[in-house]
Amino acid sequence: MTFSILAYDAETGRLGSGAATGSLCVGGWVLRGDLASGLSASQGTAPSTVWGEGVLERMRNGLSAAEAVSQTTGGDAGRAYRQLAAIGPRGGTAAFTGTESVPACGHRQAENVIVSGNMLTGEEVLDAILDNFLASSGSFHKRILNALTAGDAAGGDSRGLMSAAMLVIGHDMPPLTLRVDYSETPLADLRDLHSRATTGAYAEWMNLVPTVQTPERAPTPEDIARLSVPADPEDDTPAPFVET
């Protein structure tokens, strides 16, 4: 009972996703991905983590998103109660929505982006997420966050929201995995967590760790000294190099 978005940014080669739901721990249930495979969103009344992993394995082995989704969902006797979306490493998309998915349900797709949802207040939620993403400008991350917010504003999950998550991966960055597992305001908290993770000392540290493009990158002693204490003495955020 979730709405989600998977997208590919052709300009940077990054893959990004976001999800929100009226239940707990949406990030652990729904979002998965790696650079060799792409991204998946597995959701529904009885979401299958096996589907989420299986579709990635099939794309890693060379199948298109459409082929991988078809093979992953085709032999499952419980498929009517599940939903799956996938996007390949270069942006190809596909989705499956089971016939017993709780309405309103469905999926929408455009070039390099796919949106899915079930137990929504109406299918206009799907349209709002997709339209907002396609019409927005700015950073890839913010476009995903804004699209989720637009979906919620259009009605969202019919129960309200309890958790939200974001996963962004790229050859030029370490994985950004953000999860708000329980909150009365999960999208606002996710946006705040994203801001904390992409600014300040933590963001500086993220620019010093290995990536696919820079696998041997490491901090210098000067970097460690500079980032071992919070820049703001009143900031309770642990410095990146302080053990907690």
N, C-alpha and C positions, 0 to 999 in steps of 0.2 A: 504494500500500500504506500506507494512512493512516486515522486516525480524526479526525473534525472535528465541530465544533458551530457553528451559526449561530443567532443569537438577536436578538430585538427587545425592548427594554425600554419598555413602554408608558408608564411613569411619567416617564421622561426623554426619550423619543423617540430614544434611542441604539440603534445597531446594533453587535453585537459578535460576534466569531468567534475560534475557536482551533483549532489542528490540531497533531498530532504524528505522527511516522512513524519507521520503522526505516531511512530513507535520509536523504540530505542535503537541506538547503535547502527544507524543507516550506513555509515562508512564501512564497517566490517562486513555487513551483509551484501551490499550492492556493488561497490566500486572495486575494480581490479584492473591491473594493466602493467605492461612493460614495453620497452621500446622496440623489441623484436616482434611483438605480437599486436600491439594496439591496446585498446581499452574495452572493457565490458561493463554492463550494468545489468545485474540479474536481480529481479524483484518479483513481486506478486504475492498472492495469498500464502503460497508455500514456496518462497524463493529458494532456488537451487544454487548453492555455491559450487556444486559440481558443474553446472552449466557455465557459471562465470569463469571457472578455470578451463573448462573444456573448450570453449569457443576461442580462448586465447591460444591454447595449444594448437588448435587447428589452423589459426591464422599464422602462427609462428612457423608452421610446416608448409605454408605457401597457399592455403586456401583464401579466397576472397572472403570479405565479411558475410556476404550473402550465402556463399557455400558453407562457411563455418557455422552460421546460425542455423541453416537448414539441417545440417548433419547433427548438430548438438541437440536440437529440439525434437527431431523427427522420431526417435525411438523411445521416448519417455511416456509411459502410461499416465503420468500425472501432469503432462504438459498443459492441459487446459487451465491449470491453476497457477501458471507461471508466465513470466514476461522476461524477455531478453533483448538487449540492444548491444551492438558491437560496432566499433570503428577500427579500421585497419591502420597500420603504421603510416600510410600515406593518405588516409582520409576516407576510404570507401566505407559505406555504412550499410547496416541491415538491422532488422528488428523482427521479433515475434511477440504477438500478444495472444495468450490463450483465451479460448472461448468462454471460460468461466471466470475470467478476470473481473474483479468487482468494478462496476461502472461508477462514474465515467472512466473509460480507459482507452488506450490506444497509443499510437506513436506518430511522430511527424519527422520528416527529414528534408534536408537541403544539402547542397554541396558542402562536404566536410563537417556536417553537424547532424546529430540525431537526438530527438527528445522522446522520452517515454513516460507513461504514468498510468496509475490505476487508483481506484477509490478517490477520484477527484470530484470536485464540486461540479465540473463540467469540462467538456473537451476544449473549451476556450482557454483553459489553463495551459494545455499543450501549445496552442497557437501563440499565447502570450510569451511563453518561454522562447520559442523559436523566433518569433518576430523581433523580440527584444534583442536577442543575440545577433541576428542578422543586421539590425538597424544601428546597433551601438558601435562606438569607436573607443579608442583607448587601449589599455593593456589587455592582453588575452585573459589574464586572471580576472580582472574586473568585469569583463564582458560575461564571464561565466557566473560570477557572483550576482551581477545585475539581472541576468536572465532568471536565476532562481528566485530572486526577489520579485520579479515581474510575475512569475508563476504563482507565487503566494498571494500577491496583490489581486490576481485574477480569480482567486478562490482557493487555489492550492488543494492540499489534502482535506477531505471533507471532515476529518476529525481535528483539524488544526495540526500544528507541527510540534515535534518533540526532539528531533535530532537532525543534524545536517553534516555534510562532509564535502571535501574537495580533494581531488588528486590531480596533480599536474606533473608531467614528466617530459624531459627533453635531453638531447645529446649535450647541450651546453649548460645544464643545471643538474644539481642533485634532486631527487624526487621531493616534491612538496606534498606531504600527506597531512591533511588537517581534518580533525574529527571533533564534533561536538556531540557527545553520545546521549546527553540528557539536558534539556534546558526548556524553559518556558519561552525563550526567544532565540531559538537555535540559529536562524539566519543572521541576526544581528551579532550573535556571539561568534559565528563563523567569520563574518567580515572583520570583527575586531581581532580575532586570532590571526587572520591573514595579514592584517596590518602589522601586528607584532612580529610576525615571521618574515616579513619582507622589508622591514625598516630597522634602523639602529644596529646595535652590535650583533644581533643574531643574523641579520642579513649580511653584514660584513663577514661573519664567520662562514656563512653558506657560500660565499665567494672564494673561500680558501680551501674547501674540501674537494675531493676528486669528482670529476664528471667523466662521461664517456669520451668527450673530446680532450680532457686534461686528466688522464687517469693517475698521474704521478704528483698531482698538485698537493702541497702541504703548506702549513703556515711557517713563517720565519719566527725566530725568537722575538723579534720586534712586534710581530703580529700578536703573539701570545701575550706579551706584556701589555700591549695596548687594549686587548679585549678581555683581560682577566678581571677587570672591575667594571661595574656598571658606570656608564657615562653620567648618569643622574644619581646622586647618592640616595634620593628618595624613591627611586624606581626599585620595586621589589622583584623585577624580572632577573633571574640568575644570569650572571655573565656566562658566555659560552664555555669558557675554560675553567669555571669553578665547579668542583665536584659537589653534587647535591645528594 
